[in-house]
Amino acid sequence: MTRRDVVVIGGSAGAHKPLTQLLSRLPADLPAAVLVVLHLAPGARSTLAEMLGSACALPVRTAADGEPIRTGQVYVGAADRHLVVDGDVLRLSDGPRQNRVRPAVDALFRAVARWCGPRAIGVVLSGSLDDGAAGLAAIVAGGGLALVQDPAEARFPGMPRAALRVVPQAVTASALDLGDLVAGSAGQPTGAGEGPQEALRWETDMIADGSSDARDRGEPVALGCPECHGGMYVVRTGRAAHYVCHVGHSYSPQTLLAARDNGLEEALWTAVSVLQEKVMILRELIDQAEKAGEAEVARGYRAEADRTSAAAALLQEQAAGSRRTAAR
């Protein structure tokens, strides 16, 4: 009989407190493994496992590559490595960033959706943007259970709201109540669920070992990857959609928009710089023309310099505006 025995928890900004509260409600004999990913800065030495271990009845440790997944254990992702599963073992991967981060919540959730199907319980906690939403949709599509922190409680409600937008049937609750729900759901029998999408197989293989023979990568779209500039595909799972390039960089809609905002700002500042340099050159030409007594030529250069300065000022204002828009 299939039972729910794999719990995956993802969060970002503001997730430490609710994660600690959730884990504090889990019994020492929990009949499930718990896998945790929080966004961590590259190169950071995380003490998350030690912090959680002091508040949890279950043993907590940083996941190790190739480690068998065992029930009654909490595994925490490491900095700058995706935490995924491959069959019945854990994998730490330095594969392509997803949603501009590594580790990514979606990477873990999608891997568990593929390999664990209806055995999975996915939990989304506080965080900005929408990492975890598409992954939670994949878990539900495979027959798994979806739990989401109440956005009203979350310090940063972006991730919970995004998850509920694409998985409206998810159960919402406070962090403490989520812990009780996980404890009550772990080990319970469940149905068979559907097999994973071909695109899901391809993506999870790319993260796990960098290769895949899957042919259905999703629907080609006229977008370039912000990171490698390769062509992209859109993968739809229920209401959720995400974008992936041929080497495996993956973007949720909000993170792709944020990447485009960053690219737009960079392009605008580049244009401002080019225009300001043009003005400097024109001023040199104005000076030369005036010294040569070519007043008409100098007037032409001066008019062009004025137009160029005005264009630079306008683009500078737009660049600053794009930064304010991206911040929202």
C-alpha positions as CSV (number, residue, x, y, z in Angstrom):
1,M,0.0,0.0,0.0
2,T,1.3,3.5,-0.9
3,R,1.6,5.9,2.0
4,R,2.6,9.5,2.3
5,D,6.2,9.3,3.5
6,V,8.1,12.2,2.0
7,V,7.5,15.8,3.1
8,V,9.1,18.6,1.2
9,I,9.2,22.2,2.7
10,G,10.3,25.3,0.8
11,G,10.6,28.9,1.8
12,S,12.7,32.0,1.5
13,A,12.6,35.4,3.2
14,G,10.8,35.2,6.6
15,A,10.6,31.4,6.5
16,H,12.9,30.5,9.4
17,K,10.4,31.2,12.2
18,P,7.4,29.3,10.6
19,L,9.8,26.4,9.6
20,T,10.9,26.1,13.2
21,Q,7.3,26.3,14.4
22,L,6.2,23.6,11.9
23,L,9.0,21.2,12.8
24,S,8.4,21.7,16.5
25,R,5.0,19.9,16.1
26,L,6.4,16.8,14.5
27,P,6.8,13.7,16.6
28,A,10.0,11.8,17.0
29,D,8.5,8.7,15.4
30,L,7.2,10.6,12.3
31,P,6.7,7.9,9.5
32,A,8.1,10.2,6.8
33,A,11.3,11.9,5.7
34,V,11.4,15.7,5.7
35,L,13.4,17.6,3.1
36,V,13.9,21.3,3.5
37,V,15.1,24.0,1.1
38,L,15.4,27.6,2.0
39,H,17.1,30.1,-0.3
40,L,20.7,30.5,0.8
41,A,23.4,32.9,-0.5
42,P,26.2,31.1,-2.5
43,G,29.2,30.4,-0.3
44,A,27.2,30.9,2.9
45,R,28.0,28.6,5.8
46,S,24.5,27.7,6.9
47,T,23.8,26.8,10.5
48,L,20.2,26.0,9.7
49,A,20.4,22.3,10.6
50,E,21.8,23.1,14.0
51,M,19.2,25.8,14.6
52,L,16.3,23.5,13.6
53,G,17.7,20.5,15.5
54,S,17.4,22.4,18.8
55,A,13.7,22.9,18.2
56,C,12.7,19.6,16.7
57,A,12.2,16.1,18.1
58,L,13.5,14.6,14.9
59,P,17.2,14.4,14.0
60,V,18.2,17.2,11.6
61,R,21.3,17.3,9.4
62,T,22.5,18.9,6.2
63,A,21.8,16.5,3.3
64,A,24.7,14.6,1.8
65,D,24.9,13.6,-1.9
66,G,24.0,9.9,-2.4
67,E,22.5,9.5,1.0
68,P,19.5,7.1,1.2
69,I,16.2,8.8,2.2
70,R,15.1,7.5,5.6
71,T,11.9,8.2,7.5
72,G,12.1,10.0,10.8
73,Q,14.9,12.3,9.6
74,V,15.0,15.9,8.5
75,Y,17.4,16.8,5.7
76,V,18.3,20.4,5.0
77,G,19.7,21.7,1.7
78,A,23.2,23.1,1.4
79,A,24.2,26.5,0.0
80,D,24.7,26.7,-3.7
81,R,23.6,23.1,-4.4
82,H,20.1,22.0,-5.5
83,L,18.7,19.4,-3.1
84,V,16.8,16.8,-5.2
85,V,15.9,13.2,-5.1
86,D,16.9,10.5,-7.6
87,G,14.9,7.4,-6.9
88,D,15.3,6.6,-3.2
89,V,18.5,8.7,-2.6
90,L,19.3,12.4,-2.1
91,R,21.3,14.3,-4.6
92,L,23.2,17.6,-4.2
93,S,23.5,19.2,-7.6
94,D,25.4,22.2,-9.0
95,G,23.1,22.1,-12.0
96,P,21.6,25.2,-13.6
97,R,20.0,27.7,-11.4
98,Q,16.2,27.7,-11.2
99,N,14.3,30.9,-10.5
100,R,17.7,32.6,-10.4
101,V,18.6,30.7,-7.2
102,R,20.4,27.5,-6.1
103,P,19.1,25.7,-4.1
104,A,15.6,26.3,-5.6
105,V,12.3,25.1,-4.0
106,D,10.9,24.2,-7.4
107,A,13.9,21.9,-8.2
108,L,13.2,19.8,-5.0
109,F,9.4,19.8,-5.4
110,R,9.6,18.7,-9.1
111,A,12.1,15.9,-8.3
112,V,9.8,14.6,-5.5
113,A,6.8,14.9,-7.8
114,R,8.5,12.7,-10.3
115,W,10.0,10.1,-8.0
116,C,7.5,10.0,-5.1
117,G,4.2,10.9,-6.7
118,P,1.3,10.5,-4.3
119,R,3.7,9.8,-1.4
120,A,4.6,13.4,-1.3
121,I,3.4,16.2,0.9
122,G,4.5,19.7,-0.3
123,V,4.6,22.7,2.0
124,V,5.2,26.3,0.9
125,L,6.2,28.9,3.5
126,S,7.0,32.6,3.6
127,G,9.0,34.1,0.7
128,S,8.9,36.7,-2.1
129,L,8.0,36.0,-5.7
130,D,6.8,32.6,-6.7
131,D,9.5,29.9,-6.3
132,G,7.7,26.7,-5.3
133,A,4.4,27.3,-7.0
134,A,5.0,25.3,-10.2
135,G,6.7,22.6,-8.1
136,L,3.7,22.4,-5.8
137,A,1.4,22.1,-8.8
138,A,3.6,19.2,-10.0
139,I,3.2,17.4,-6.6
140,V,-0.6,17.8,-6.8
141,A,-0.6,16.5,-10.4
142,G,1.2,13.4,-9.2
143,G,-1.4,12.8,-6.5
144,G,0.5,14.5,-3.6
145,L,-0.9,16.7,-0.9
146,A,-0.4,20.5,-0.9
147,L,-0.1,22.7,2.2
148,V,0.5,26.4,2.2
149,Q,1.3,28.9,5.1
150,D,-1.6,31.3,5.5
151,P,-0.5,34.4,3.6
152,A,-1.9,36.6,6.3
153,E,0.6,35.1,8.8
154,A,3.6,35.0,6.4
155,R,6.0,37.8,6.8
156,F,6.6,37.8,3.0
157,P,3.3,36.4,1.5
158,G,4.5,36.3,-2.1
159,M,5.3,32.6,-2.3
160,P,2.2,31.4,-0.4
161,R,0.0,33.6,-2.6
162,A,1.6,32.4,-5.8
163,A,1.2,28.8,-4.7
164,L,-2.5,29.3,-3.9
165,R,-3.0,31.0,-7.2
166,V,-2.0,27.9,-9.2
167,V,-3.0,25.3,-6.5
168,P,-6.3,26.7,-5.1
169,Q,-7.1,23.4,-3.5
170,A,-4.1,23.5,-1.2
171,V,-4.8,23.5,2.5
172,T,-3.8,26.8,4.2
173,A,-3.0,27.1,7.8
174,S,-0.7,28.8,10.3
175,A,2.8,27.4,10.7
176,L,1.9,25.5,13.9
177,D,-1.2,24.0,12.4
178,L,0.7,23.0,9.3
179,G,3.0,21.0,11.6
180,D,-0.1,19.2,13.0
181,L,-1.4,18.6,9.5
182,V,1.9,17.1,8.4
183,A,2.0,14.9,11.5
184,G,-1.5,13.7,10.9
185,S,-1.0,13.1,7.1
186,A,2.4,11.3,7.3
187,G,2.1,7.6,6.9
188,Q,-1.5,7.7,5.7
189,P,-2.5,5.6,2.7
190,T,-3.0,7.3,-0.6
191,G,-4.0,6.5,-4.2
192,A,-1.8,5.6,-7.1
193,G,-1.6,9.1,-8.8
194,E,-0.6,9.8,-12.4
195,G,2.8,9.3,-14.0
196,P,5.1,12.3,-14.4
197,Q,5.1,14.5,-17.5
198,E,7.9,13.8,-20.0
199,A,9.0,17.4,-19.5
200,L,9.2,16.7,-15.8
201,R,11.5,13.7,-16.4
202,W,13.7,15.9,-18.6
203,E,14.0,18.7,-16.1
204,T,14.8,16.5,-13.2
205,D,17.4,14.5,-15.1
206,M,19.1,17.8,-16.1
207,I,19.3,18.8,-12.5
208,A,20.4,15.4,-11.2
209,D,23.1,14.5,-13.7
210,G,23.1,17.1,-16.5
211,S,21.7,14.8,-19.2
212,S,18.3,13.5,-20.4
213,D,17.0,11.7,-23.5
214,A,13.5,13.1,-23.1
215,R,12.1,14.7,-26.2
216,D,9.1,16.5,-25.0
217,R,10.5,19.6,-23.2
218,G,7.3,21.7,-23.4
219,E,6.0,24.2,-25.9
220,P,8.7,26.4,-27.7
221,V,8.2,30.1,-27.0
222,A,9.8,33.2,-28.5
223,L,11.8,33.9,-25.4
224,G,15.5,33.7,-24.7
225,C,17.0,32.5,-21.4
226,P,18.2,35.5,-19.4
227,E,21.3,33.5,-18.3
228,C,22.5,31.7,-21.3
229,H,20.4,33.3,-24.1
230,G,19.3,29.9,-25.4
231,G,15.8,29.1,-26.6
232,M,13.1,28.5,-24.0
233,Y,10.0,26.2,-23.6
234,V,6.9,26.8,-21.5
235,V,5.8,23.8,-19.4
236,R,2.2,23.9,-18.1
237,T,1.0,21.9,-15.1
238,G,-2.6,22.6,-14.3
239,R,-2.8,26.4,-13.7
240,A,0.9,26.7,-13.3
241,A,3.5,27.6,-16.0
242,H,7.2,27.9,-15.9
243,Y,9.9,28.4,-18.6
244,V,13.0,26.3,-19.1
245,C,15.9,26.6,-21.6
246,H,17.6,23.7,-23.3
247,V,20.4,23.5,-20.8
248,G,18.0,23.5,-17.8
249,H,17.8,27.1,-16.5
250,S,14.2,27.4,-15.3
251,Y,12.1,30.4,-14.5
252,S,8.7,30.9,-12.9
253,P,6.7,33.8,-14.4
254,Q,7.6,36.3,-11.7
255,T,11.3,35.4,-11.6
256,L,11.5,35.6,-15.4
257,L,9.8,39.1,-15.2
258,A,12.3,40.2,-12.6
259,A,15.2,39.0,-14.8
260,R,13.7,40.9,-17.7
261,D,13.4,44.0,-15.5
262,N,17.1,43.7,-14.5
263,G,18.1,43.2,-18.2
264,L,16.0,46.3,-19.2
265,E,17.7,48.4,-16.5
266,E,21.1,47.3,-17.7
267,A,20.3,48.0,-21.3
268,L,19.0,51.5,-20.4
269,W,22.1,52.4,-18.4
270,T,24.2,51.2,-21.3
271,A,22.3,53.4,-23.6
272,V,22.7,56.4,-21.2
273,S,26.4,55.8,-21.1
274,V,26.7,55.6,-24.9
275,L,24.7,58.8,-25.3
276,Q,26.8,60.7,-22.6
277,E,30.0,59.6,-24.4
278,K,28.5,60.9,-27.6
279,V,27.9,64.3,-26.0
280,M,31.5,64.4,-24.9
281,I,32.7,63.7,-28.4
282,L,30.4,66.3,-29.9
283,R,31.7,68.9,-27.5
284,E,35.2,68.3,-28.7
285,L,34.0,68.7,-32.3
286,I,32.2,71.9,-31.3
287,D,35.4,73.3,-29.9
288,Q,37.3,72.4,-33.0
289,A,34.8,74.0,-35.3
290,E,34.6,77.2,-33.3
291,K,38.4,77.5,-33.3
292,A,38.4,77.0,-37.0
293,G,35.8,79.8,-37.4
294,E,33.2,77.3,-38.7
295,A,30.2,78.7,-36.9
296,E,27.6,76.9,-38.9
297,V,29.3,73.5,-38.3
298,A,29.6,74.3,-34.6
299,R,25.9,75.1,-34.4
300,G,25.0,71.8,-36.0
301,Y,27.2,69.9,-33.6
302,R,25.7,71.9,-30.7
303,A,22.1,71.1,-31.7
304,E,23.0,67.4,-32.0
305,A,24.6,67.5,-28.5
306,D,21.5,69.1,-27.0
307,R,19.3,66.4,-28.5
308,T,21.6,63.7,-27.3
309,S,21.8,65.1,-23.8
310,A,18.0,65.3,-23.7
311,A,17.7,61.7,-24.8
312,A,20.3,60.6,-22.2
313,A,18.3,62.4,-19.4
314,L,15.1,60.7,-20.5
315,L,16.6,57.2,-20.6
316,Q,18.2,57.9,-17.2
317,E,14.8,58.7,-15.8
318,Q,13.3,55.5,-17.4
319,A,16.2,53.4,-16.0
320,A,15.5,54.7,-12.4
321,G,11.8,54.0,-13.0
322,S,12.4,50.4,-14.1
323,R,14.3,49.8,-10.9
324,R,11.5,51.1,-8.8
325,T,9.0,49.0,-10.7
326,A,11.1,45.9,-10.2
327,A,11.3,46.6,-6.5
328,R,7.6,46.3,-6.2
